Amino acid sequence: MATPSHTQDAPGGSGVSEAIHRRRWAILVVLMFSVLVVVLDNSILNVAMKTIALPEPTGLGATQSELEWAINSYTLVFAGLLFTSGLLGDRLGRKKVLLGGMAVFGIGSVLAAFSGSPAELIGFRALMGLGAAFVMPATLAILVNVFEREEQAKAIGIWVAAVGLAIAIGPITGGLLLEHFWWGSVFFINVPVVIVGLIAMVLLVPDSKDPRPGRLDPLGVVLSVIGLVLLVYGIIKGGQLADFTDAQVLATIGGGLAVLTVFVLHEKRIDHPSIDVGYFRKPAFSAAVAAIALVFFALMGVTFFMVFYIQSVRGYSALDSGLLILPLAIAQLLFAPRARLVVERFGARAVCTGGMLLVAAAMSGFLLLDVDSPIWILEVLFFAQGAGMAHIMPPVTTSIMQALPREKAGSGSALNNTFRQVGGALGVAVLGSVLSTAYREGIQDSLDAVPGLPDSVRHTAGESVEATLGLAERLGPKGHALIGPAQDSFVHAMHITALGSAGVALFGALVVLAFLPGKESGDQAPGGGQPRERAEAEANR
């Protein structure tokens, strides 16, 4: 067996010391908590938005634009630095990068909790995004270097389940905190988790890095950051304006794509690239990263409108909405760790295609929801959606991580997270724009019918169901006539958006059906390993 300092052997070798192998499951638990706190924070914040918008001392008196940037500042920094953080982990050591990322995230959480103004909150959220960008790729890269190849699919399945759990329990945790504490508690709750996590990491998690990192590629790093930041900013701006034809949006997205194109050309030309773009010539690898982007496009778009359906249309509280999303997490917890068994039996192509089709069916099922539909229908749809994702994320993540050698695990993890983040941002922006446009068209006549309403107020009230219901409340008895049309218009807009999500999921099914390896290609299937590599691993044992 290799010593702990030799954890970077090529995928063919064992590469994991006996001491690390014995504590691998304890290490996985620590990595899961690291992921949990980062993902949990974003889902908690969504619940706290209404409270933060209230005047001081209850909230910060944040405007709608300031609330959006409290979310977007985190997303922008997080997405822009994911790739760079993966490269630094490979070069400097993944444990060091993980510890640094967690410490920065914890400091940002404390500062955000005690923000004195919306501007401070936006800045401290950006600091949290900086820390999170170094945590996410490092956890997956360490996982790949701790587990033998034949156990990686199982471990990644559990890691994926932790992400699903965090998405679901965030609103529940946020609801409970806001019932008993001040708004800043949704950030301060991260601090004890970070402290425990840092102690556990120091004691349990081994370090690993690329033993032959080669020369630095500063130009490649700068190009990747600029390109990703411009692309994600353009996507966010397009969603805010609900207009992707706006000159500023087109210029920013076009600039981001142009810079990323230069980045790819630069990486192909130099002899010490940050990432070997040749991996994208492998259909299975490209299909896997595309599947991640597409499934998160559909998921985040649906999550965006479901919060408004549950709270604004159905009248459930923030805590109730968190509880209603639990079936999605339960399905992921049940199926994600076992997805590898289904892949072994039917092959990655069949399993991922089936998962995508199930997600598409769940999205289409939202057409069954109305203003007064039985709530159990929503629960069944959430469970189906979670089950579908549980059979997509582990196989495609494993496929990406096993396509690269262990010493490049940070780069592979960064690619995985970058495509997921960009896909999710696109989902919220594009499907959010579809929702907003369809809603405005549906509610316009009802707003026009309200006598004496200024054009500016009418325009603002047509932006969302929350804005319309807020106007109805301010108008008193005269505004009651707006409530029914607002709810009906939102449900209609939700149906259109759900069909868009289903269409994206169906396209994802076609991609994985065409390019992921089937059962007959067991030498390339995620989690399977190539026969020659397995033979070498056995010989090394």
C-alpha positions, -999 to 999 in steps of 0.1 A, spaced: 0 0 0 11 36 -7 19 59 21 -3 89 29 19 112 10 14 92 -22 -23 96 -26 -19 110 -61 -12 78 -80 -28 75 -114 -63 61 -114 -50 27 -123 -32 23 -90 -45 18 -55 -31 51 -43 -48 51 -9 -29 43 23 -42 17 47 -46 44 75 -67 66 52 -87 37 39 -98 27 74 -112 62 82 -126 69 47 -163 69 59 -155 93 88 -138 116 62 -168 114 40 -191 126 69 -168 156 74 -169 164 37 -207 161 37 -210 186 65 -188 210 45 -211 207 15 -242 208 37 -233 242 53 -225 258 20 -257 246 2 -278 251 32 -270 288 35 -285 296 1 -317 278 7 -321 293 41 -316 329 28 -346 325 4 -368 321 35 -354 352 52 -359 376 23 -393 389 35 -379 396 70 -348 414 57 -370 436 35 -388 449 66 -378 482 82 -352 483 110 -350 470 137 -369 439 124 -350 438 91 -327 460 71 -353 477 49 -337 462 18 -353 470 -16 -362 442 -41 -330 450 -60 -308 449 -29 -324 415 -20 -316 402 -54 -280 413 -51 -277 397 -17 -282 364 -35 -265 373 -67 -232 387 -52 -227 352 -37 -235 335 -69 -213 357 -90 -182 353 -68 -189 316 -63 -193 307 -100 -164 330 -111 -138 314 -88 -149 277 -89 -125 268 -116 -96 287 -101 -101 272 -67 -100 237 -82 -66 245 -98 -53 259 -65 -64 228 -47 -45 206 -71 -14 228 -68 -13 239 -31 -31 210 -15 -69 203 -13 -70 201 25 -53 236 28 -78 250 3 -108 234 21 -97 247 55 -91 282 41 -124 282 23 -144 271 54 -126 297 75 -135 325 51 -171 312 48 -174 312 86 -160 348 89 -183 360 61 -213 344 79 -205 362 112 -202 396 93 -234 390 73 -253 381 105 -245 415 120 -247 436 88 -259 472 95 -272 479 60 -282 461 28 -249 472 11 -229 455 39 -250 424 36 -243 423 -2 -205 427 4 -204 400 31 -224 376 10 -198 380 -17 -171 371 9 -192 340 18 -193 331 -19 -155 334 -20 -152 309 8 -178 285 -7 -160 286 -41 -130 270 -23 -150 245 -3 -172 228 -30 -145 216 -55 -121 206 -26 -147 182 -10 -153 162 -42 -115 162 -50 -106 149 -16 -134 122 -18 -119 109 -51 -84 107 -35 -97 89 -3 -118 62 -19 -107 34 -42 -121 36 -77 -146 8 -71 -161 26 -41 -161 61 -56 -196 57 -71 -211 48 -38 -193 77 -20 -203 102 -46 -239 90 -43 -239 98 -6 -222 132 -13 -250 140 -38 -276 130 -12 -261 155 12 -266 183 -14 -302 173 -18 -308 171 19 -293 206 23 -317 221 -3 -347 206 15 -338 213 52 -327 249 45 -362 264 44 -372 243 75 -341 255 95 -347 291 83 -383 290 93 -375 278 128 -348 303 133 -369 333 122 -397 322 145 -374 325 175 -344 347 166 -335 378 146 -329 376 108 -291 374 111 -295 340 128 -299 324 93 -262 333 88 -250 329 124 -262 292 124 -232 285 101 -206 294 127 -209 263 150 -210 240 120 -179 257 105 -160 254 139 -168 217 143 -160 211 107 -126 228 109 -116 207 139 -127 175 123 -109 184 91 -76 190 109 -79 157 127 -93 134 100 -89 147 64 -57 139 46 -40 163 23 -34 156 -14 -22 175 -44 -8 171 -79 28 159 -75 36 172 -109 16 204 -113 38 219 -140 42 256 -147 16 281 -137 -9 293 -162 -18 328 -149 -33 340 -182 -56 309 -183 -67 316 -147 -74 353 -154 -94 344 -186 -115 318 -168 -124 342 -140 -133 371 -163 -152 349 -187 -173 331 -160 -180 364 -141 -192 381 -173 -213 351 -184 -230 347 -150 -235 384 -146 -252 386 -180 -274 357 -172 -284 373 -138 -291 407 -154 -312 391 -182 -333 374 -155 -337 407 -136 -348 426 -167 -368 397 -180 -353 406 -213 -323 387 -228 -324 409 -259 -313 440 -239 -281 455 -252 -263 453 -219 -273 417 -214 -263 407 -249 -230 425 -246 -221 410 -212 -231 374 -221 -214 378 -255 -183 392 -238 -182 363 -214 -185 337 -242 -158 355 -262 -134 355 -233 -141 318 -225 -135 310 -262 -101 327 -260 -95 307 -228 -102 274 -246 -79 284 -275 -52 294 -251 -55 261 -232 -52 241 -265 -21 261 -276 1 260 -245 20 229 -232 10 234 -195 -28 241 -197 -49 246 -165 -73 221 -180 -68 197 -208 -97 206 -231 -91 173 -250 -113 157 -223 -143 174 -240 -136 153 -271 -148 123 -252 -185 121 -258 -192 105 -224 -174 133 -206 -191 161 -225 -225 144 -221 -219 141 -184 -212 178 -179 -241 188 -202 -264 166 -182 -254 183 -149 -260 217 -164 -294 207 -179 -308 190 -149 -299 220 -127 -313 243 -152 -347 225 -149 -344 220 -111 -335 256 -101 -362 270 -125 -388 249 -108 -376 256 -73 -378 293 -81 -415 293 -89 -426 266 -64 -417 288 -35 -442 314 -48 -468 288 -55 -466 273 -20 -465 305 -1 -482 332 -22 -509 311 -39 -515 283 -13 -509 305 17 -484 282 35 -458 296 58 -420 295 52 -417 267 76 -445 248 60 -430 252 26 -397 237 39 -416 207 52 -435 203 19 -401 200 0 -390 172 22 -401 144 -2 -376 156 -27 -348 152 -1 -361 119 11 -361 105 -24 -325 116 -29 -314 101 4 -331 68 -5 -319 65 -41 -287 85 -46 -264 62 -25 -279 31 -43 -278 46 -79 -245 27 -85 -263 -6 -81 -288 3 -108 -259 15 -131 -241 -18 -126 -272 -37 -137 -285 -15 -166 -257 8 -175 -252 46 -171 -270 54 -203 -303 37 -194 -302 49 -158 -295 86 -166 -319 86 -195 -346 71 -172 -338 97 -145 -341 126 -170 -374 112 -183 -387 110 -147 -376 146 -140 -394 156 -172 -425 137 -161 -424 154 -127 -421 188 -144 -451 181 -166 -470 169 -136 -470 205 -122 -497 211 -149 -520 192 -125 -516 218 -98 -542 245 -94 -552 271 -68 -570 244 -47 -554 211 -58 -549 185 -31 -514 191 -17 -505 154 -18 -501 158 -56 -473 182 -50 -457 158 -26 -458 130 -51 -443 152 -78 -415 163 -55 -407 127 -46 -406 117 -83 -383 147 -91 -359 137 -63 -359 101 -74 -351 112 -110 -322 134 -99 -309 107 -76 -304 85 -107 -287 113 -127 -263 132 -104 -242 103 -90 -235 85 -123 -226 117 -142 -205 131 -114 -187 98 -111 -182 98 -149 -166 133 -148 -143 125 -118 -131 92 -132 -124 107 -166 -95 126 -151 -65 112 -133 -66 115 -95 -40 143 -95 -64 165 -115 -93 158 -92 -96 195 -82 -100 205 -118 -126 178 -124 -146 188 -94 -144 225 -104 -157 216 -138 -186 196 -123 -195 225 -100 -190 252 -126 -214 236 -151 -239 230 -123 -238 266 -111 -240 281 -146 -269 257 -154 -287 267 -122 -282 304 -128 -295 300 -164 -325 281 -151 -335 308 -126 -329 336 -151 -345 321 -182 -374 303 -166 -378 332 -142 -382 355 -172 -407 332 -188 -427 331 -155 -426 369 -152 -436 376 -188 -465 351 -187 -477 364 -153 -476 401 -165 -497 392 -196 -522 373 -174 -527 400 -147 -525 431 -170 -562 434 -177 -571 431 -140 -546 458 -131 -559 480 -158 -594 477 -144 -584 492 -110 -595 529 -112 -570 557 -104 -540 534 -104 -508 553 -115 -489 537 -144 -458 532 -123 -477 514 -96 -495 493 -122 -462 483 -138 -446 474 -104 -476 454 -94 -474 434 -126 -439 421 -119 -448 392 -96 -477 376 -77 -461 390 -45 -462 425 -59 -498 422 -69 -509 408 -36 -490 435 -18 -509 461 -38 -542 443 -31 -534 445 7 -526 482 5 -559 489 -14 -579 473 13 -615 461 4 -610 476 -31 -581 453 -37 -598 420 -30 -608 418 -66 -571 414 -75 -564 383 -54 -582 357 -74 -569 369 -108 -534 372 -94 -534 336 -82 -550 323 -114 -525 343 -135 -496 329 -115 -508 293 -119 -511 298 -156 -476 312 -158 -463 284 -136 -478 258 -161 -460 275 -190 -427 276 -171 -431 239 -160 -435 229 -196 -402 248 -204 -385 229 -176 -399 196 -189 -386 204 -224 -351 211 -210 -352 177 -191 -363 159 -223 -334 175 -242 -311 162 -215 -325 127 -219 -317 128 -256 -281 140 -248 -274 112 -224 -291 86 -245 -269 96 -275 -235 99 -258 -233 82 -224 -219 47 -225 -244 18 -222 -240 -14 -202 -222 -31 -231 -195 -4 -227 -187 -15 -191 -150 -5 -196 -160 31 -197 -191 32 -175 -191 55 -145 -178 36 -115 -167 7 -135 -132 15 -143 -113 2 -172 -103 -35 -171 -66 -27 -175 -67 -2 -147 -85 -26 -124 -60 -53 -132 -31 -29 -123 -49 -19 -91 -51 -56 -81 -15 -61 -90 -5 -32 -68 -23 -47 -39 
